[in-house]
Structures are given as structure tokens and as C-alpha cells.
Amino acid sequence: MYKIDDAVSEMKEAVEISPTEPIYQGYLAWTNLFIGRFDAALEEARKTLQLDPNYTMAYYVMGAAYAEMGMYFEAIEAHKKGLSISPGFEVGLGVAYARAGQKDKALEVVRELEKSMDSWWYAWAVAEIYSAIGDKNKAIDALEVVYKLKGDYAPFMNAYWLFKPLF
């Protein structure tokens, strides 16, 4: 259904064409994360940080990959480092807390994000955290908001590793 390997190949080609641009390297890292290739995501995120040590998305990717690999301390630290540079990826910290069994801290993050659910980006983030916590109903409710707001990622909901338990 999805041409995942083609997407990875296209991102690799973008990196080859413009190897000094952190955005392409960062999106290659993110693409690997999105499809659940955590080792590759970490490797590409590290390469991104070599290009730009303040590239916030790379810290998000690292933290998310670490969380899924059971490296919770590293995950939380990576997310905190990224958020100290720039906000926007709070979702990663919420998911890392959930994965680490720190549900109260995850709920603190999600409650802040719920205040901005008029944006599909934050509705998606809310869905991620609730999915990680294991609250399927709230996660699906948030994804319905993403769909209604015509969020960019809506067509890929069922391809995303974090939402697999929902479908």
C-alpha cells in the first residue's frame, strides 16, 4: 500500500544532492523514525546534529527512537535538550514519559497540548501521547480532530508505528 522503501530512497537521494543541508538529513532521520526503523533513525539524527548541533527535530528523533528502544533516560534527556533550544516537539517528551512508566508526567504534557487542538499538529501530538499511555479512545478522538482539520499526516495514520495498536 505505502511505498516506504521508495520514500527512504528519495530522502537518501535528497541528502546525496545536498549533503550539507540539515533539513534533508533531518527528514531522512524522521522518515526512518516514522516507519519504526529506530537504529537508522538514531544514526541519521546524529548525522543531522553534526551538520547543525541546534537542529531541534534531530533531538526529537533521537529521543523518540531511544524511548522505543527502552532507553528512557536517554530519551527524556534528548527531548529536554531539543526543547531547551526550541519548542514544538513536546510530544516526544510526553511519549518518552509514557514509555518510561511516568504516566503523570505524560499526562501533564498532553494536557498542555490539548489546549492547542485547533491545530492538527497538536491534535496529532495528543493522539501520540494517548496511544503511548494506552488510552485508545482518547487517541482515536484526537485522530478524528486531525482528520477533520485535514492534517498533512492524516493519510498515513495507519502506517505510523505508534498508532498500530489503534487499528
N, C-alpha and C positions, 0 to 999 in steps of 0.2 A: 504494500500500500504506500508506504513512505519510502523515498529513495535516500535513506540515511547515509549510506556509504557515498553516494553522489554528493550529498551536502558536505560531508567531511572532505572529500576530494576537492570540491570547489573552494572551500576555505583554505585548504593547503595551497592551492594554486594562487589564491589571493596573497598569501604570505610569501610565496616564491616571487611573485611580481613586485611586491613592495615589502621587503623583509625588515625594514626599519620602522614601519608603521605599527604602533602597538594596537591599534583598533583591529587590524586583521588577525594578528596573533591572539588578541584577546577573544575575538569571536570564534577562533578555532578552539580555544580552551573552553569557551562557553558551549559550543556545539557538542564537544565531547561530553561535557557535564550533562547537557540536556538529554542525551541518549544513554547516559549511565556508564560511560567509559571513564571511570574515575581516575585511574592511573594516568591515562592520556591527558585528561583534563588538568591534573596536577602538573604534569610535565610542561604543557603548553602555557599554563598560568605562570610558572616560573620563568619561562622564556619571555613572557609579556613583561614581567617585572624587571627583567634585565634591560628591556627597552625603555621602560618607564616605571621607576620604583613607586610612583604615586598613582598608578592606574587602578582605581578602586575596584573595577569589575574583576580584575585578576585576584584580588584578595577574596572577593565573593566566591569565585570559582574554587579557589583553594579551600576556603572554609567549608563550602558545600561538599566538596569531594572528601575532605578529611572526615566530616560528620558521617557520611555514608560508609566510610571505611572503619568507623568505630574509634577514630582518633579525636575524641570530643574536646580535649583541652586545646589541641592544635586548631581545631575548627573554630572554637569560640575566640581564640586569640587572633586568628586570621580575620575573622569578621570584625572584631573590635578595631584592629589596625586599619582596615578599609574604611570603617565608619568614622574613624578619627580623621581621615583625610577628607571624606565627603559623604554626606548622607545619600540614601537612595536604595541601598541594598540591605535594609534592616531585616528583610525576610530571612536572609541567611542566618542571622543570629537567632531568630525565632526558631527556625528549623533545627539548628545546632543544639539549642537548649532542649527542644523536644526529644531529639535523638539521644541526648545525654541524660534523659530522665528528669530534667529540670522543668517540669510542666508549668509550675507557677511563673517562672521567668519567661517561658514561651508564651504564656497567656498575657503577660504584661506587654510583650512586643506586639502580639496580634491585636490587642485592644487599642493600641495606638494606631495601628494600620487601619483598623476598621473605621476610624474617623474620616478616612480618605477614600472610602469605597465608591465615590462618584467617579473615580479613575479606574480603568480596567487594570492598570499596572498594580495598584494596591489591592484590588479585588483578587487578582491572581496570587499576590503575596499572601493574603489572608487564607486563600484556598490551600496554598502550600503548607502553611503552618498548621492549619487544622488537619490536613491529611497526615502530616508528621506526628501530630498528637494522637491521631486515631479517631478524630471526630468526623466521621464520614458525612453526616448530614450537613454540618456547617461548611465543610469543604465544598460539597456539591452546591450548596446555596451560594457560596462565593463564586463558583464557576458559572453559575447561571447569570450572575451580575456581569462577569467577563463577557459572556455570550451576548447579553442584552446591549452591552456597551460596544460590541463589535471589536473586542480586543484583538490585537495583532496575533496573539498566540492561540486564540480560540480554536482554530482548525487543528491544532496539534495537541489538544488536551490529552487524548488517549495514547499519544506517543511518548508522553513525558513520564519518566520512571517514577517520579514521586506520586503521580496520580494513578498508577497501576492498581493500587488497592481499591480505588473508587469505581472502576469499570469492570 
